């Protein structure tokens, strides 16, 4: 569950949002035959404790900060283009994932910026000579995460995907709800 969101809107509301968001994400992205889907979960015991949708391979993220866990997931993936996305981006669609893979045809890495200075997507081409990233200096959960990650990718060609909003706080949640109302 999203702890910052829960602080702002309450644990039950945050749990409901996250559960609905994850379910929708798995449905939207998991049906596309252009890619294989993996779900990296935390805590590690969640791999065995839940019934995950058919078509999704599930693996534990392991311990450590977000950067350590993301790099561990990259290391466990087969060689080739790999995208990692957050599960808190309500407006993500298959066209965004397709764009990320297209960017990896021209770049060694890709990032999908979020409006708060973070990012919703990170991708690596991961060919025979895998890139080594050091994400230990990234200031997570703040306005510097994207810039810090770009600095860690210095020396790699980096493509930028579309900017999407993630839902980390009550203010993010309220803006998303307002967008939903306007789009009805």
Residue frames as a rotation matrix with the C-alpha (Angstrom) as fourth column:
UNK 1
0.581 0.814 0.000 0.00
0.814 -0.581 0.000 0.00
0.000 0.000 -1.000 0.00
UNK 2
-0.065 -0.534 0.843 1.06
0.475 -0.760 -0.445 3.58
0.878 0.371 0.302 -0.59
UNK 3
-0.147 -0.026 -0.989 2.01
0.989 -0.014 -0.147 4.91
-0.010 -1.000 0.028 2.86
UNK 4
-0.951 -0.193 -0.240 2.17
0.202 -0.979 -0.013 8.61
-0.233 -0.061 0.971 1.86
UNK 5
-0.588 0.808 0.052 -1.24
-0.220 -0.221 0.950 8.36
0.779 0.547 0.307 0.23
UNK 6
0.007 0.593 -0.805 -2.65
0.699 0.572 0.428 6.53
0.715 -0.566 -0.410 3.27
UNK 7
-0.644 -0.294 -0.706 -1.45
0.733 -0.501 -0.460 9.34
-0.219 -0.814 0.538 5.56
UNK 8
-0.971 0.188 -0.147 -3.46
-0.220 -0.944 0.246 11.82
-0.092 0.272 0.958 3.51
UNK 9
-0.343 0.898 -0.275 -6.66
-0.751 -0.086 0.655 9.96
0.565 0.431 0.704 2.63
UNK 10
0.271 0.400 0.876 -6.74
-0.875 0.481 0.051 7.13
-0.401 -0.780 0.480 5.17
UNK 11
-0.656 -0.640 0.400 -5.60
-0.488 0.764 0.422 3.53
-0.576 0.082 -0.814 5.00
UNK 12
-0.112 0.687 0.718 -8.86
0.393 0.694 -0.603 2.07
-0.913 0.214 -0.348 3.74
UNK 13
0.809 0.414 -0.418 -9.28
-0.157 -0.532 -0.832 4.63
-0.567 0.738 -0.365 0.94
UNK 14
0.035 -0.882 -0.469 -5.63
-0.951 -0.173 0.255 4.22
-0.307 0.437 -0.845 -0.09
UNK 15
-0.636 -0.225 0.738 -5.99
-0.154 0.974 0.164 0.43
-0.756 -0.009 -0.654 -0.07
UNK 16
0.349 0.858 0.378 -9.15
0.356 0.252 -0.900 0.63
-0.867 0.449 -0.217 -2.22
UNK 17
0.704 -0.145 -0.695 -7.47
-0.598 -0.648 -0.472 2.96
-0.382 0.748 -0.543 -4.70
UNK 18
-0.305 -0.947 -0.102 -4.34
-0.878 0.238 0.415 0.85
-0.368 0.216 -0.904 -4.93
UNK 19
-0.448 0.205 0.870 -6.25
0.103 0.979 -0.178 -2.42
-0.888 0.010 -0.459 -5.28
UNK 20
0.656 0.748 0.104 -8.46
0.247 -0.083 -0.965 -1.00
-0.713 0.659 -0.239 -8.07
UNK 21
0.536 -0.532 -0.655 -5.49
-0.777 -0.614 -0.138 0.63
-0.328 0.583 -0.743 -9.78
UNK 22
-0.531 -0.795 0.295 -3.39
-0.636 0.604 0.480 -2.54
-0.560 0.067 -0.826 -9.74
UNK 23
-0.118 0.584 0.803 -6.30
0.336 0.784 -0.521 -4.66
-0.935 0.208 -0.288 -10.98
UNK 24
0.843 0.467 -0.267 -6.92
-0.034 -0.450 -0.893 -2.26
-0.537 0.761 -0.363 -13.88
UNK 25
0.196 -0.874 -0.444 -3.24
-0.919 -0.322 0.227 -2.08
-0.342 0.364 -0.867 -14.73
UNK 26
-0.582 -0.417 0.698 -2.88
-0.267 0.909 0.320 -5.87
-0.768 0.000 -0.640 -14.82
UNK 27
0.279 0.782 0.557 -5.95
0.458 0.401 -0.793 -6.15
-0.844 0.477 -0.247 -17.06
UNK 28
0.848 0.113 -0.518 -4.92
-0.304 -0.697 -0.649 -3.36
-0.434 0.708 -0.557 -19.47
UNK 29
0.179 -0.901 -0.395 -1.29
-0.974 -0.218 0.054 -4.31
-0.135 0.375 -0.917 -19.93
UNK 30
-0.366 -0.400 0.840 -1.34
-0.483 0.853 0.195 -8.07
-0.795 -0.335 -0.506 -19.39
UNK 31
0.474 0.676 0.565 -3.44
0.158 0.566 -0.809 -8.87
-0.866 0.472 0.162 -22.42
UNK 32
0.692 -0.220 -0.687 -1.11
-0.678 -0.524 -0.515 -7.37
-0.247 0.823 -0.512 -25.00
UNK 33
0.901 -0.306 0.307 0.81
0.344 0.936 -0.078 -10.05
-0.264 0.176 0.949 -26.96
UNK 34
0.712 -0.649 0.266 3.64
-0.067 -0.440 -0.896 -7.65
0.699 0.620 -0.357 -27.86
UNK 35
-0.260 -0.826 0.501 5.35
-0.698 -0.198 -0.688 -8.14
0.668 -0.528 -0.525 -24.48
UNK 36
-0.032 0.153 -0.988 5.73
0.549 0.829 0.111 -10.56
0.835 -0.538 -0.111 -21.59
UNK 37
0.327 0.278 0.903 4.56
-0.481 -0.774 0.412 -9.26
0.813 -0.569 -0.119 -18.25
UNK 38
-0.357 -0.444 -0.822 6.18
0.633 0.531 -0.563 -9.72
0.686 -0.721 0.092 -14.87
UNK 39
0.654 0.528 0.542 4.93
-0.120 -0.635 0.763 -8.44
0.747 -0.564 -0.352 -11.54
UNK 40
-0.454 -0.842 -0.293 7.61
0.349 0.135 -0.927 -7.59
0.820 -0.523 0.232 -8.98
UNK 41
0.561 0.816 0.139 6.02
0.077 -0.219 0.973 -7.56
0.824 -0.535 -0.185 -5.54
UNK 42
-0.765 -0.643 0.035 6.89
0.020 -0.077 -0.997 -6.57
0.643 -0.762 0.072 -2.02
UNK 43
0.096 -0.783 0.615 6.94
-0.845 0.263 0.467 -7.98
-0.527 -0.564 -0.636 0.59
UNK 44
-0.668 -0.512 -0.540 8.53
-0.734 0.574 0.363 -11.09
0.125 0.639 -0.759 -0.86
UNK 45
-0.825 0.383 0.415 5.97
0.091 0.815 -0.572 -13.37
-0.558 -0.434 -0.708 0.80
UNK 46
0.021 0.882 -0.471 3.28
-0.561 -0.380 -0.735 -11.84
-0.827 0.280 0.487 -1.45
UNK 47
-0.557 -0.273 -0.784 4.59
-0.817 0.345 0.461 -14.04
0.145 0.898 -0.415 -4.27
UNK 48
-0.909 0.140 -0.392 3.04
0.152 0.988 0.002 -17.05
0.388 -0.058 -0.920 -2.53
UNK 49
-0.791 0.547 -0.274 0.18
0.308 -0.030 -0.951 -15.42
-0.528 -0.837 -0.145 -0.63
UNK 50
-0.151 0.747 -0.648 -1.94
-0.556 -0.606 -0.569 -14.09
-0.817 0.274 0.507 -3.46
UNK 51
0.139 0.261 0.955 -3.68
0.719 0.636 -0.279 -15.41
-0.681 0.726 -0.099 -6.51
UNK 52
-0.421 -0.379 -0.824 -2.11
-0.249 -0.825 0.507 -13.43
-0.872 0.419 0.253 -9.30
UNK 53
0.542 0.727 -0.422 -3.74
-0.588 -0.031 -0.808 -13.12
-0.600 0.686 0.411 -12.74
UNK 54
0.502 -0.301 0.811 -2.98
0.580 0.813 -0.057 -15.64
-0.642 0.499 0.582 -15.44
UNK 55
0.709 -0.286 0.645 -0.29
0.577 -0.291 -0.763 -14.53
0.406 0.913 -0.041 -17.84
UNK 56
0.618 -0.511 0.597 1.72
-0.595 -0.801 -0.070 -12.63
0.514 -0.312 -0.799 -15.25
UNK 57
0.176 -0.664 -0.726 4.95
0.593 0.661 -0.461 -14.04
0.786 -0.349 0.510 -13.87
UNK 58
0.888 0.199 0.414 5.51
-0.204 -0.637 0.743 -12.93
0.412 -0.745 -0.525 -10.28
UNK 59
0.076 -0.906 -0.417 8.83
0.650 0.362 -0.668 -12.38
0.756 -0.221 0.616 -8.56
UNK 60
0.645 0.110 -0.756 9.90
0.730 -0.381 0.567 -10.84
-0.226 -0.918 -0.326 -5.25
UNK 61
0.805 -0.362 0.469 11.60
-0.084 -0.853 -0.515 -7.43
0.587 0.375 -0.718 -5.21
UNK 62
0.057 -0.796 -0.603 13.80
0.818 0.383 -0.428 -8.31
0.572 -0.469 0.673 -2.24
UNK 63
0.486 0.044 -0.873 15.13
0.765 -0.505 0.401 -5.90
-0.423 -0.862 -0.279 0.37
UNK 64
-0.588 -0.809 0.005 16.62
0.760 -0.550 0.346 -2.44
-0.277 0.207 0.938 -0.02
UNK 65
-0.349 0.433 -0.831 15.61
-0.175 -0.902 -0.396 0.99
-0.921 0.007 0.390 -1.24
UNK 66
0.662 0.746 -0.071 13.66
-0.179 0.066 -0.982 1.46
-0.728 0.662 0.177 -4.45
UNK 67
0.392 -0.586 -0.710 16.78
-0.920 -0.226 -0.321 1.71
0.028 0.778 -0.627 -6.62
UNK 68
-0.654 -0.646 0.392 18.25
-0.685 0.726 0.054 -1.51
-0.320 -0.233 -0.918 -5.24
UNK 69
-0.150 0.690 0.709 14.98
0.018 0.718 -0.695 -3.34
-0.989 -0.092 -0.120 -5.78
UNK 70
0.763 0.422 -0.491 14.58
-0.435 -0.226 -0.871 -2.02
-0.478 0.878 0.011 -9.35
UNK 71
-0.011 -0.855 -0.518 18.12
-0.995 0.059 -0.076 -3.03
0.096 0.515 -0.852 -10.29
UNK 72
-0.645 -0.158 0.748 17.53
-0.389 0.910 -0.144 -6.48
-0.658 -0.384 -0.648 -8.81
UNK 73
0.398 0.856 0.329 14.44
0.010 0.355 -0.935 -6.88
-0.917 0.376 0.133 -11.02
UNK 74
0.614 -0.251 -0.748 16.40
-0.782 -0.318 -0.536 -5.76
-0.103 0.914 -0.392 -14.10
UNK 75
-0.443 -0.895 0.055 19.08
-0.888 0.447 0.112 -8.34
-0.125 0.001 -0.992 -13.29
UNK 76
-0.480 0.321 0.816 16.46
-0.120 0.898 -0.423 -11.11
-0.869 -0.301 -0.393 -13.12
UNK 77
0.578 0.752 -0.317 14.90
-0.387 -0.090 -0.918 -10.32
-0.719 0.653 0.239 -16.50
UNK 78
0.418 -0.406 0.813 15.92
0.769 0.634 -0.078 -12.05
-0.484 0.658 0.577 -19.73
UNK 79
-0.656 -0.696 -0.290 18.27
0.369 -0.632 0.682 -10.09
-0.658 0.340 0.672 -21.98
UNK 80
-0.387 0.498 0.776 16.58
0.821 -0.197 0.536 -7.61
0.420 0.845 -0.332 -24.28
UNK 81
-0.609 0.196 0.768 14.59
-0.210 -0.974 0.082 -4.43
0.765 -0.111 0.635 -23.84
UNK 82
-0.321 0.461 -0.828 13.06
0.879 0.469 -0.080 -4.22
0.352 -0.753 -0.556 -20.38
UNK 83
-0.341 0.320 0.884 10.68
-0.241 -0.939 0.247 -1.63
0.909 -0.128 0.398 -18.94
UNK 84
-0.601 0.271 -0.752 9.76
0.793 0.320 -0.518 -1.23
0.100 -0.908 -0.407 -15.29
UNK 85
-0.345 0.562 0.752 6.70
-0.034 -0.808 0.588 0.82
0.938 0.178 0.298 -14.45
UNK 86
-0.938 0.149 0.314 5.06
-0.337 -0.166 -0.927 1.97
-0.086 -0.975 0.206 -11.28
UNK 87
-0.658 0.746 -0.100 1.69
0.692 0.652 0.311 0.58
0.298 0.136 -0.945 -10.33
UNK 88
-0.145 0.579 -0.802 0.27
0.713 -0.501 -0.490 3.94
-0.686 -0.643 -0.340 -9.28
UNK 89
-0.870 -0.157 -0.468 -0.23
-0.205 -0.747 0.632 5.56
-0.449 0.646 0.618 -12.70
UNK 90
-0.117 0.939 0.324 -3.98
0.131 0.338 -0.932 5.49
-0.984 -0.067 -0.163 -13.47
UNK 91
0.593 0.444 -0.671 -3.69
-0.500 -0.449 -0.740 6.95
-0.630 0.775 -0.044 -16.97
UNK 92
-0.543 -0.838 -0.052 -1.13
-0.594 0.339 0.730 4.48
-0.594 0.427 -0.682 -18.33
UNK 93
0.692 0.719 -0.066 -2.22
-0.514 0.426 -0.745 2.69
-0.507 0.550 0.664 -21.48
UNK 94
0.537 -0.484 0.691 -0.66
0.570 0.812 0.125 0.15
-0.621 0.326 0.712 -23.83
UNK 95
0.804 -0.251 0.538 0.37
0.374 -0.490 -0.787 2.99
0.461 0.835 -0.300 -26.18
UNK 96
0.721 -0.565 0.400 2.68
-0.689 -0.642 0.335 4.30
0.067 -0.518 -0.853 -23.42
UNK 97
0.408 -0.568 0.715 4.37
-0.137 0.736 0.663 0.92
-0.903 -0.369 0.222 -23.05
UNK 98
0.657 -0.130 0.743 4.68
0.727 0.369 -0.578 0.57
-0.199 0.920 0.337 -26.83
UNK 99
0.864 -0.339 0.373 6.30
-0.148 -0.877 -0.457 4.02
0.482 0.339 -0.808 -26.94
UNK 100
0.581 -0.669 0.463 8.79
-0.655 -0.046 0.754 2.99
-0.483 -0.742 -0.465 -24.23
UNK 101
0.358 -0.432 0.828 9.85
0.395 0.874 0.285 -0.05
-0.846 0.225 0.484 -26.26
UNK 102
0.784 -0.059 0.618 10.12
0.584 -0.266 -0.767 2.07
0.210 0.962 -0.174 -29.43
UNK 103
0.820 -0.508 0.265 12.39
-0.548 -0.830 0.103 4.52
0.167 -0.230 -0.959 -27.58
UNK 104
0.397 -0.690 0.605 14.62
-0.355 0.493 0.794 1.61
-0.846 -0.531 -0.049 -26.56
UNK 105
0.685 -0.187 0.704 15.17
0.676 0.522 -0.520 0.85
-0.270 0.832 0.484 -30.25
UNK 106
0.599 -0.419 0.682 16.97
0.286 -0.684 -0.671 4.21
0.748 0.597 -0.290 -30.53
UNK 107
0.243 -0.454 0.857 18.32
-0.792 -0.603 -0.095 4.68
0.560 -0.656 -0.506 -26.99
UNK 108
-0.585 -0.533 -0.611 20.10
-0.036 0.770 -0.637 2.59
0.810 -0.351 -0.469 -24.37
UNK 109
-0.775 0.355 -0.524 17.71
0.599 0.144 -0.788 3.75
-0.204 -0.924 -0.324 -21.65
UNK 110
-0.357 0.728 0.585 14.31
0.207 -0.549 0.810 5.38
0.911 0.410 0.046 -21.31
UNK 111
-0.873 0.194 -0.447 12.58
0.421 -0.160 -0.893 7.33
-0.245 -0.968 0.058 -18.54
UNK 112
-0.138 0.893 0.427 8.95
0.634 -0.252 0.731 8.35
0.761 0.372 -0.532 -18.27
UNK 113
-0.917 -0.313 0.246 8.79
0.048 -0.701 -0.711 11.58
0.395 -0.640 0.658 -16.26
UNK 114
0.038 0.902 -0.430 6.11
0.972 0.068 0.227 12.28
0.234 -0.426 -0.874 -13.69
UNK 115
0.415 0.243 0.877 4.96
0.295 -0.947 0.122 15.81
0.860 0.208 -0.465 -12.93
UNK 116
0.998 0.035 0.057 6.33
-0.044 -0.296 0.954 15.69
0.051 -0.955 -0.294 -9.38
UNK 117
0.338 -0.941 -0.006 9.98
-0.940 -0.338 -0.054 15.30
0.049 0.024 -0.999 -10.46
UNK 118
-0.156 -0.329 0.931 9.97
-0.385 0.888 0.250 11.53
-0.910 -0.320 -0.266 -10.27
UNK 119
-0.558 0.014 -0.830 9.22
-0.818 0.162 0.552 9.01
0.142 0.987 -0.079 -12.97
UNK 120
0.366 0.816 0.448 6.69
-0.786 0.528 -0.321 6.31
-0.499 -0.234 0.835 -13.76
UNK 121
0.994 -0.064 0.089 8.85
0.104 0.806 -0.582 4.26
-0.034 0.588 0.808 -16.16
UNK 122
0.150 -0.980 -0.131 12.50
-0.812 -0.198 0.550 3.24
-0.564 0.023 -0.825 -16.40
UNK 123
0.959 0.189 0.212 13.80
-0.032 0.815 -0.579 1.05
-0.282 0.548 0.788 -19.18
UNK 124
-0.041 -0.994 -0.099 17.06
-0.631 -0.051 0.774 -0.43
-0.775 0.094 -0.625 -20.36
UNK 125
0.336 0.082 -0.938 17.93
-0.905 0.303 -0.298 -2.05
0.260 0.950 0.176 -23.66
UNK 126
0.274 -0.266 0.924 19.92
-0.655 0.652 0.382 -4.77
-0.705 -0.710 0.004 -21.82
UNK 127
0.783 -0.104 -0.614 21.83
-0.488 0.510 -0.708 -6.31
0.387 0.854 0.349 -24.70
UNK 128
0.598 -0.548 -0.585 24.95
0.439 0.834 -0.333 -8.47
0.670 -0.058 0.740 -24.48
UNK 129
-0.605 -0.795 -0.040 26.81
0.525 -0.360 -0.771 -5.75
0.599 -0.488 0.635 -22.53
UNK 130
0.395 0.876 -0.276 24.37
0.813 -0.193 0.550 -4.84
0.429 -0.442 -0.788 -19.73
UNK 131
0.016 -0.307 0.952 24.59
-0.123 -0.945 -0.303 -1.33
0.992 -0.112 -0.053 -18.38
UNK 132
-0.283 -0.131 -0.950 25.65
0.901 0.303 -0.310 -0.98
0.329 -0.944 0.032 -14.77
UNK 133
0.151 0.411 0.899 23.72
-0.004 -0.909 0.416 1.66
0.988 -0.066 -0.136 -12.94
UNK 134
-0.708 -0.283 -0.647 24.34
0.656 0.075 -0.751 2.98
0.261 -0.956 0.132 -9.48
UNK 135
0.019 0.833 0.553 21.08
0.220 -0.543 0.810 4.34
0.975 0.106 -0.194 -8.12
UNK 136
-0.047 -0.072 -0.996 22.31
0.971 0.230 -0.062 4.71
0.233 -0.971 0.059 -4.53
UNK 137
-0.858 -0.342 -0.383 22.48
0.436 -0.879 -0.194 8.51
-0.270 -0.334 0.903 -4.82
UNK 138
-0.521 0.755 0.398 18.93
0.233 -0.322 0.918 8.93
0.821 0.571 -0.009 -6.08
UNK 139
-0.937 0.331 0.114 16.74
-0.247 -0.394 -0.885 10.94
-0.248 -0.857 0.451 -3.72
UNK 140
-0.737 0.675 -0.045 13.57
0.521 0.609 0.599 8.88
0.431 0.418 -0.800 -3.89
UNK 141
0.064 0.932 -0.357 10.02
0.993 -0.025 0.115 10.14
0.098 -0.362 -0.927 -3.28
UNK 142
0.143 -0.024 -0.989 10.85
0.375 -0.924 0.077 13.74
-0.916 -0.382 -0.123 -4.04
UNK 143
0.856 0.333 -0.396 11.33
-0.148 -0.576 -0.804 16.29
-0.496 0.747 -0.443 -6.80
UNK 144
0.148 -0.910 -0.386 14.90
-0.912 -0.277 0.303 15.15
-0.382 0.307 -0.871 -7.61
UNK 145
0.219 -0.072 0.973 14.38
-0.079 0.993 0.091 11.46
-0.973 -0.097 0.212 -8.46
UNK 146
0.909 0.144 0.391 14.27
0.360 0.201 -0.911 11.95
-0.210 0.969 0.131 -12.24
UNK 147
0.742 -0.669 0.045 17.28
-0.567 -0.663 -0.489 14.29
0.357 0.337 -0.871 -12.34
UNK 148
0.132 -0.709 0.693 19.28
-0.832 0.301 0.467 12.04
-0.539 -0.638 -0.550 -10.02
UNK 149
0.424 0.085 0.902 18.49
0.206 0.960 -0.187 8.98
-0.882 0.265 0.390 -12.15
UNK 150
0.984 -0.111 0.142 19.45
0.111 -0.250 -0.962 10.83
0.142 0.962 -0.233 -15.33
UNK 151
0.425 -0.878 0.218 22.75
-0.902 -0.430 0.028 11.68
0.069 -0.209 -0.975 -13.65
UNK 152
0.083 -0.358 0.930 23.24
-0.435 0.827 0.357 7.99
-0.897 -0.434 -0.087 -12.82
UNK 153
0.627 0.226 0.745 22.64
0.501 0.616 -0.608 7.23
-0.596 0.755 0.273 -16.51
UNK 154
0.578 -0.471 -0.666 25.32
-0.630 -0.777 0.003 9.65
-0.519 0.418 -0.746 -17.67
UNK 155
-0.600 -0.800 -0.023 27.11
-0.587 0.421 0.691 8.09
-0.544 0.428 -0.722 -20.61
UNK 156
-0.573 0.507 0.644 23.96
0.637 0.770 -0.039 6.34
-0.516 0.387 -0.764 -21.85
UNK 157
-0.879 0.455 0.144 21.64
-0.211 -0.642 0.737 7.72
0.428 0.617 0.660 -24.49
UNK 158
-0.744 0.643 -0.182 18.33
0.438 0.264 -0.859 8.29
-0.504 -0.719 -0.479 -22.70
UNK 159
-0.674 0.639 0.371 14.97
0.201 -0.325 0.924 8.73
0.711 0.697 0.090 -24.40
UNK 160
-0.899 0.434 0.058 12.08
-0.225 -0.345 -0.911 10.41
-0.375 -0.832 0.408 -22.62
UNK 161
-0.602 0.790 0.118 8.57
0.748 0.505 0.431 8.97
0.281 0.348 -0.894 -22.78
UNK 162
-0.013 0.721 0.693 5.39
0.121 -0.687 0.716 10.95
0.993 0.093 -0.079 -22.21
UNK 163
-0.902 -0.196 0.384 4.87
-0.317 -0.301 -0.899 12.60
0.291 -0.933 0.210 -18.85
UNK 164
0.042 0.909 -0.414 2.24
0.195 0.399 0.896 10.85
0.980 -0.118 -0.161 -16.74
UNK 165
-0.087 0.011 0.996 1.10
-0.845 -0.531 -0.067 11.50
0.528 -0.848 0.056 -13.20
UNK 166
-0.494 -0.039 -0.868 1.59
0.352 0.905 -0.241 9.03
0.795 -0.425 -0.433 -10.38
UNK 167
0.492 0.753 0.438 -0.55
-0.250 -0.360 0.899 9.06
0.834 -0.552 0.011 -7.26
UNK 168
-0.414 -0.758 -0.504 1.67
0.407 0.341 -0.847 9.43
0.814 -0.556 0.167 -4.21
UNK 169
-0.975 0.008 -0.220 -0.22
0.188 -0.487 -0.853 11.89
-0.114 -0.873 0.474 -2.01
UNK 170
-0.163 0.973 -0.165 -3.71
0.705 -0.002 -0.709 13.10
-0.690 -0.232 -0.686 -1.21
UNK 171
0.013 0.103 -0.995 -3.15
-0.405 -0.909 -0.099 16.15
-0.914 0.404 0.030 -3.43
UNK 172
-0.875 -0.346 -0.337 -2.21
-0.454 0.349 0.820 13.85
-0.166 0.871 -0.463 -6.35
UNK 173
-0.751 0.640 0.162 -5.31
0.620 0.768 -0.162 11.77
-0.228 -0.021 -0.973 -5.65
UNK 174
0.052 0.788 -0.613 -7.55
0.334 -0.592 -0.733 14.88
-0.941 -0.167 -0.294 -5.62
UNK 175
-0.299 -0.223 -0.928 -6.11
-0.710 -0.598 0.372 16.13
-0.638 0.770 0.021 -8.95
UNK 176
-0.997 -0.062 -0.047 -6.65
-0.078 0.774 0.628 12.69
-0.003 0.630 -0.777 -10.50
UNK 177
-0.423 0.906 -0.010 -10.26
0.742 0.340 -0.577 12.58
-0.519 -0.252 -0.817 -9.25
UNK 178
0.078 0.407 -0.910 -10.84
-0.167 -0.895 -0.414 16.04
-0.983 0.185 -0.001 -10.75
UNK 179
-0.687 -0.372 -0.624 -9.44
-0.672 -0.001 0.741 14.89
-0.277 0.928 -0.249 -14.11
UNK 180
-0.898 0.403 0.178 -11.77
0.424 0.900 0.100 11.89
-0.120 0.165 -0.979 -13.93
UNK 181
-0.076 0.917 -0.392 -14.79
0.511 -0.301 -0.805 14.15
-0.856 -0.262 -0.446 -13.32
UNK 182
-0.072 -0.008 -0.997 -13.86
-0.563 -0.825 0.047 16.43
-0.823 0.565 0.055 -16.24
UNK 183
-0.828 -0.361 -0.429 -13.42
-0.554 0.407 0.727 13.49
-0.088 0.839 -0.537 -18.61
UNK 184
-0.647 0.654 0.392 -16.87
0.421 0.734 -0.533 12.00
-0.636 -0.180 -0.750 -17.95
